[in-house]
Amino acid sequence: MLEERQGENIKIVKNTELVEHASNESDKMQDEYQFDYSKAKPNRFASRIGQDQLMIVLDPDVAAVFKTPESVNQVLRAIITSMPSAEKGD
């Protein structure tokens, strides 16, 4: 039974190497790309951004902790309050 599993693992590794090699060939830049703009979707966040707002993308591990914009702002305001006043403008 153990030998069968080891054999399966070797097959998986060999297949992975073949897939990685094949994807490297397709990673080359083409001279020109044709995009089908009829399938494009509008930016669903565009209406949320006003003239005085800034969009920042959080890393997945940070986004897992902060579920709402309000929670992010609350923590950032607490950090700003604890900073010396000379650093707040930078």
N, C-alpha and C positions, 0 to 999 in steps of 0.2 A: 504494500500500500504506500509506504513512504517513498519507494523508488518511483512509483507512478506519479506522485506529486512532484518530485524533483524533475522528472521528464516534462511535465506540464509547464513548470516554471521556466525551463530552458526554452521551450517553444514560445512562450510569451516574450521572453527577452529577445529571441531571434526575430519575432514579428515586429517588436517595437523598433529594433534597429533598422529593419527594412522600411518601416513607415517613416522614421526620422530621415532616412536617406532620401526617400521619395519626396518628402515635403521640402527638403533643401533645394531640390531641382526646381520646384514650382515657386520658390521665394524670389526668383529673379524679377526685376522690374521690367514691365513691358514698355514699349515705346509709347503706346497710347491705350487708354482705358475708355470703354463705353459704359456710361451709367444710365440706368433706366430711371429717370426722374419721376416717372408716373407712379413709381412705388415708394417715393419719398414720403415721409411723415413729418408734419409740423412739429416744432420744438414744443413739447408739452409744458415746459417750464418758462417759456417766454413771457407769458402773462404775469408771472410772479415777480419778474425783475423790473423794477422801476428805474428811473434816472439816478436815484441816490442809493441804489443797492448794488452789491457785489456778489457774484456767484462764485462759490468756492466748492470744489469737489473734495469730499473727505475720503480717506483711505478706508477700505472695507472694515478693518478692525476698529477704527474710530467710529464709523457709521453704525456699527453694531451696538455701541454704547449710547450714542446720541440719536434718538429716534425722531426728534422734532427740531425745527430751527430754533424754537424757543429754548430748548434745553442747551443747545450750543451757545446761544447768546447769553444765557444766564451764567454759564461757566466762564465765558470770555469776559463778561462784565466783572465777575468776581476777581479774575486775574488782573484786569485793568485797575481795579480799586486797590489791589495790594501792591501795585508797582509804584516805585518812586515817581513823583510828578515830572521829573526831567525826562524820563523814558516814555511817558505816555504819548508824547507828540511824535515819536519816531516810528 
